[in-house]
Amino acid sequence: MLTAKGSFQQVRLQSVRARAFGKDGQCALVQCFLDAGSQSSFVRKEVADALGLAGPYEVIRLVTVDNGGGTERRMRRVEFHLGAVDPSQPRTLYPIHALVLPKICGKIRQAPVKLSEWPHLSNLPVADQCEERTFIIDELIGLDHYFSLDGGGLVAIRSPLGWILCGQTSRRPTIAVTTLLTRVEESANQILRRFWELEAIGIATDDQNAPPDEEALAKFEEGLSFDGERYEVRLPCLPSQLSLPNNFPQAKRRLLAVERRLARCEEEKREYAATMRQYVENGWAERAPEIGPEGGTWYLPHHAVYQGEGKEKKCRVVFDGSARYGQTSLNRQLEVGPNLQIDLLKALLRFRRYRVGLQADIEKMYLQVRIAEQDQDACRFLWRDTSGELSHLRLQQVCFSLTCSHFLAINTVRVHARRHQDAAPRAAAEILENMYVDDLATSCDTIKEANELAGEMRELLASGGFHLHKWASNEPKALTSVPDEERSASSRPLEDARNAVGPTG
């Protein structure tokens, strides 16, 4: 995409918000750009990764304006589906084949439109926002799919200069892709602007990032509740409510396969059973009646992942939210949610800003967030205890395997911090700016300041049911407000640290 600078007339570009679906049911809200000057479609790598897209690599020659010979690049070709955001539109999913690029272009400024000034358009349910805004293109839809959204094939368009033919003429592959889109923007010294932004990292608010999906965030807060100890969230369903088939037979077959494998190793079988008992004893799961609500009951297959050796060997149960049954899966009916992760590079630079560093992480963050009772039957699983009886259980807390788990856990912590900004402004700001998933890394100018901040953050997160532990600092005195058992081994008093790591001989 090219940029022309200078005076210009405002032009409304062809953009639309849509839902993109991956093969295993992952879903993301994306900003699409329809480009009649491109022979191929493109998708941003971050979106392709979020949807779990995979595909073969191809060598493609990109031909752009003022680049007659083109540039050869090795790119991955992936397949996904697009659907409308507006529930009043047809529920059709359109297959899209696209090439993956790290970045399609710079930010696009969309000109505002008042539909009331255009009588012939005023009653149309437009698929994109009409106000002025700046956005990042997630998917560029070229002529290979431009008209396939409206039937496909070759299309003739009548213009004042005559009839124009365009659209897909053949499915034979080509290695040369022409992209001719030109974008016009106001004149600005981009290099100087980037320099200023780098100088302001950690000081100025980064308003250049694409705004998160306000609709998804508002829907999240509508379903969020707090009982004084824990937060409870609703599962973000793509339709108004879940519509799931009864996949009990699939879950039972998967459990039998797990049992056959565990029968070959008594130690792993024992570890698996202990982990399942822990889920029930800790309140992360509970027994459920055999019959669940129709359309809202789903059994998650599961398997174990073992880490470490000998006495250090640990078992972690992985629930399979992407397991398909009857052409669907639980993840296929859940929304991924917007990406709320902070910029890792900027967080690390802020961590190095002052001389006293602080690190900690939230213990089992996902499992501290409760699933609303009306959604728990969609997170059932089967297990057979030592008595041989087949048990129906359901998760009560958020687990790792759901496509929305990341968003639900991170946003719960962020909402909790925002709600306490008046009572604990510094601690809330640190959590919002310097918490990367469940890891906190920040720095202070003095030991006293670090001590006070650590105490404030522990208290703030504990009030929402989150426990900060594994505290570490380059200044041990900065952790005097933190109990020894909540510090990492390297930051405990010398005698405790020796006991933690054991004898070296």
PEGI-V241571 format. One record per residue. N is the residue number from 0. RES is the residue in one small letter. SS is DSSP state (h for helix, s for strand, l for the rest). NEAR is the number of other C-alpha atoms within 10 Angstrom. Layout:
N_RES_SS_NEAR / N_RES_SS_NEAR
This chain:
0_m_l_13 / 1_l_s_14 / 2_t_s_13 / 3_a_s_12 / 4_k_s_11 / 5_g_l_9 / 6_s_l_10 / 7_f_l_10 / 8_q_l_8 / 9_q_l_12 / 10_v_l_13 / 11_r_l_12 / 12_l_l_14 / 13_q_l_12 / 14_s_s_19 / 15_v_s_18 / 16_r_s_20 / 17_a_s_19 / 18_r_s_19 / 19_a_s_27 / 20_f_s_28 / 21_g_l_23 / 22_k_l_15 / 23_d_l_20 / 24_g_l_25 / 25_q_l_25 / 26_c_s_28 / 27_a_s_23 / 28_l_s_22 / 29_v_s_22 / 30_q_s_18 / 31_c_s_23 / 32_f_s_22 / 33_l_s_19 / 34_d_l_22 / 35_a_l_21 / 36_g_l_15 / 37_s_s_22 / 38_q_l_20 / 39_s_l_24 / 40_s_l_24 / 41_f_s_24 / 42_v_s_27 / 43_r_s_21 / 44_k_h_19 / 45_e_h_15 / 46_v_h_20 / 47_a_h_25 / 48_d_h_12 / 49_a_h_16 / 50_l_l_21 / 51_g_l_17 / 52_l_l_20 / 53_a_l_16 / 54_g_l_13 / 55_p_l_8 / 56_y_s_14 / 57_e_s_13 / 58_v_s_13 / 59_i_s_18 / 60_r_s_18 / 61_l_s_18 / 62_v_s_18 / 63_t_s_20 / 64_v_l_13 / 65_d_l_9 / 66_n_s_10 / 67_g_s_10 / 68_g_s_10 / 69_g_s_16 / 70_t_s_13 / 71_e_s_14 / 72_r_s_13 / 73_r_s_13 / 74_m_s_18 / 75_r_s_18 / 76_r_s_19 / 77_v_s_20 / 78_e_s_17 / 79_f_s_21 / 80_h_s_16 / 81_l_s_22 / 82_g_s_19 / 83_a_s_19 / 84_v_l_19 / 85_d_l_14 / 86_p_l_11 / 87_s_l_8 / 88_q_l_11 / 89_p_l_10 / 90_r_l_11 / 91_t_l_11 / 92_l_l_15 / 93_y_s_16 / 94_p_s_16 / 95_i_s_19 / 96_h_s_17 / 97_a_s_25 / 98_l_s_23 / 99_v_s_26 / 100_l_s_19 / 101_p_l_12 / 102_k_l_15 / 103_i_l_17 / 104_c_l_16 / 105_g_l_13 / 106_k_l_13 / 107_i_s_16 / 108_r_s_19 / 109_q_s_19 / 110_a_l_15 / 111_p_l_14 / 112_v_l_14 / 113_k_l_10 / 114_l_h_14 / 115_s_h_10 / 116_e_h_9 / 117_w_l_10 / 118_p_l_9 / 119_h_l_9 / 120_l_l_12 / 121_s_l_12 / 122_n_l_10 / 123_l_l_9 / 124_p_l_10 / 125_v_l_12 / 126_a_l_14 / 127_d_l_14 / 128_q_l_13 / 129_c_l_14 / 130_e_l_11 / 131_e_l_10 / 132_r_s_13 / 133_t_s_15 / 134_f_s_15 / 135_i_l_20 / 136_i_l_22 / 137_d_l_23 / 138_e_s_29 / 139_l_s_25 / 140_i_s_26 / 141_g_l_23 / 142_l_h_22 / 143_d_h_24 / 144_h_h_26 / 145_y_h_24 / 146_f_l_19 / 147_s_h_17 / 148_l_h_14 / 149_d_h_9 / 150_g_l_10 / 151_g_l_15 / 152_g_l_16 / 153_l_s_15 / 154_v_s_15 / 155_a_s_11 / 156_i_s_9 / 157_r_s_9 / 158_s_s_8 / 159_p_l_5 / 160_l_l_6 / 161_g_s_9 / 162_w_s_11 / 163_i_s_10 / 164_l_s_12 / 165_c_s_16 / 166_g_s_19 / 167_q_l_19 / 168_t_l_12 / 169_s_l_9 / 170_r_l_7 / 171_r_l_5 / 172_p_l_6 / 173_t_l_11 / 174_i_l_11 / 175_a_s_16 / 176_v_s_18 / 177_t_s_18 / 178_t_s_20 / 179_l_l_17 / 180_l_l_14 / 181_t_s_14 / 182_r_s_16 / 183_v_s_17 / 184_e_s_16 / 185_e_l_11 / 186_s_l_11 / 187_a_l_10 / 188_n_l_7 / 189_q_h_9 / 190_i_h_9 / 191_l_h_10 / 192_r_h_11 / 193_r_h_11 / 194_f_h_10 / 195_w_h_12 / 196_e_h_16 / 197_l_h_13 / 198_e_h_11 / 199_a_l_12 / 200_i_l_15 / 201_g_l_18 / 202_i_l_10 / 203_a_l_11 / 204_t_l_11 / 205_d_l_11 / 206_d_l_7 / 207_q_l_10 / 208_n_l_12 / 209_a_l_13 / 210_p_l_14 / 211_p_l_12 / 212_d_l_14 / 213_e_h_10 / 214_e_h_10 / 215_a_h_16 / 216_l_h_15 / 217_a_h_11 / 218_k_h_12 / 219_f_h_19 / 220_e_h_14 / 221_e_h_11 / 222_g_l_13 / 223_l_l_18 / 224_s_s_15 / 225_f_s_14 / 226_d_l_8 / 227_g_l_9 / 228_e_l_12 / 229_r_l_15 / 230_y_s_22 / 231_e_s_21 / 232_v_s_23 / 233_r_l_20 / 234_l_l_23 / 235_p_l_24 / 236_c_s_18 / 237_l_l_17 / 238_p_l_11 / 239_s_l_8 / 240_q_l_14 / 241_l_l_20 / 242_s_l_17 / 243_l_l_18 / 244_p_l_17 / 245_n_l_17 / 246_n_l_18 / 247_f_h_18 / 248_p_h_11 / 249_q_h_15 / 250_a_h_22 / 251_k_h_17 / 252_r_h_12 / 253_r_h_16 / 254_l_h_20 / 255_l_h_13 / 256_a_h_12 / 257_v_h_16 / 258_e_h_15 / 259_r_h_10 / 260_r_h_12 / 261_l_h_17 / 262_a_l_11 / 263_r_l_10 / 264_c_l_10 / 265_e_h_10 / 266_e_h_10 / 267_e_h_19 / 268_k_h_18 / 269_r_h_12 / 270_e_h_18 / 271_y_h_21 / 272_a_h_15 / 273_a_h_12 / 274_t_h_17 / 275_m_h_18 / 276_r_h_14 / 277_q_h_13 / 278_y_h_17 / 279_v_h_16 / 280_e_h_11 / 281_n_l_10 / 282_g_l_14 / 283_w_l_20 / 284_a_s_21 / 285_e_s_16 / 286_r_s_14 / 287_a_l_16 / 288_p_l_10 / 289_e_l_8 / 290_i_l_9 / 291_g_l_14 / 292_p_l_10 / 293_e_l_13 / 294_g_l_14 / 295_g_l_19 / 296_t_l_24 / 297_w_l_28 / 298_y_s_26 / 299_l_l_27 / 300_p_s_25 / 301_h_s_19 / 302_h_s_16 / 303_a_s_18 / 304_v_s_11 / 305_y_s_13 / 306_q_s_11 / 307_g_l_9 / 308_e_l_8 / 309_g_h_7 / 310_k_h_6 / 311_e_h_7 / 312_k_l_11 / 313_k_s_16 / 314_c_s_20 / 315_r_s_14 / 316_v_s_17 / 317_v_s_15 / 318_f_s_20 / 319_d_s_18 / 320_g_l_25 / 321_s_l_20 / 322_a_l_21 / 323_r_l_16 / 324_y_s_17 / 325_g_l_9 / 326_q_l_10 / 327_t_s_16 / 328_s_l_22 / 329_l_l_29 / 330_n_h_24 / 331_r_h_24 / 332_q_h_22 / 333_l_s_24 / 334_e_l_25 / 335_v_l_27 / 336_g_l_23 / 337_p_l_21 / 338_n_l_16 / 339_l_l_17 / 340_q_l_16 / 341_i_l_14 / 342_d_l_12 / 343_l_h_12 / 344_l_h_10 / 345_k_h_15 / 346_a_h_20 / 347_l_h_14 / 348_l_h_13 / 349_r_h_20 / 350_f_h_21 / 351_r_l_15 / 352_r_l_15 / 353_y_l_13 / 354_r_l_14 / 355_v_s_21 / 356_g_s_22 / 357_l_s_22 / 358_q_s_21 / 359_a_s_23 / 360_d_s_20 / 361_i_s_21 / 362_e_l_15 / 363_k_l_13 / 364_m_l_21 / 365_y_h_20 / 366_l_h_20 / 367_q_h_24 / 368_v_s_27 / 369_r_s_25 / 370_i_s_24 / 371_a_l_19 / 372_e_h_12 / 373_q_h_11 / 374_d_h_21 / 375_q_h_24 / 376_d_h_25 / 377_a_h_22 / 378_c_h_25 / 379_r_s_25 / 380_f_s_24 / 381_l_s_20 / 382_w_s_19 / 383_r_s_15 / 384_d_l_12 / 385_t_l_7 / 386_s_l_6 / 387_g_l_8 / 388_e_l_9 / 389_l_s_13 / 390_s_s_15 / 391_h_s_17 / 392_l_s_21 / 393_r_s_25 / 394_l_s_26 / 395_q_l_25 / 396_q_s_22 / 397_v_l_26 / 398_c_l_26 / 399_f_l_17 / 400_s_l_17 / 401_l_l_24 / 402_t_l_27 / 403_c_l_22 / 404_s_h_21 / 405_h_h_21 / 406_f_h_21 / 407_l_h_26 / 408_a_h_23 / 409_i_h_21 / 410_n_h_22 / 411_t_h_23 / 412_v_h_24 / 413_r_h_17 / 414_v_h_15 / 415_h_h_20 / 416_a_h_24 / 417_r_h_16 / 418_r_h_11 / 419_h_l_16 / 420_q_l_14 / 421_d_l_10 / 422_a_l_11 / 423_a_l_17 / 424_p_h_13 / 425_r_h_13 / 426_a_h_22 / 427_a_h_25 / 428_a_h_17 / 429_e_h_17 / 430_i_h_23 / 431_l_h_21 / 432_e_h_20 / 433_n_h_24 / 434_m_s_24 / 435_y_s_18 / 436_v_l_18 / 437_d_l_17 / 438_d_s_17 / 439_l_s_21 / 440_a_s_23 / 441_t_s_25 / 442_s_s_22 / 443_c_s_20 / 444_d_l_12 / 445_t_l_14 / 446_i_h_19 / 447_k_h_14 / 448_e_h_13 / 449_a_h_24 / 450_n_h_19 / 451_e_h_15 / 452_l_h_23 / 453_a_h_22 / 454_g_h_15 / 455_e_h_18 / 456_m_h_21 / 457_r_h_19 / 458_e_h_16 / 459_l_h_23 / 460_l_h_20 / 461_a_h_15 / 462_s_l_15 / 463_g_l_20 / 464_g_l_17 / 465_f_l_24 / 466_h_l_20 / 467_l_s_25 / 468_h_s_20 / 469_k_s_20 / 470_w_s_24 / 471_a_s_23 / 472_s_s_21 / 473_n_l_14 / 474_e_l_15 / 475_p_h_15 / 476_k_h_13 / 477_a_h_23 / 478_l_h_26 / 479_t_l_15 / 480_s_l_15 / 481_v_l_19 / 482_p_l_11 / 483_d_h_18 / 484_e_h_12 / 485_e_h_17 / 486_r_s_21 / 487_s_l_17 / 488_a_h_19 / 489_s_h_18 / 490_s_h_20 / 491_r_l_22 / 492_p_l_12 / 493_l_h_11 / 494_e_h_8 / 495_d_h_15 / 496_a_h_16 / 497_r_h_14 / 498_n_h_10 / 499_a_h_13 / 500_v_h_10 / 501_g_l_9 / 502_p_l_7 / 503_t_l_5 / 504_g_l_3
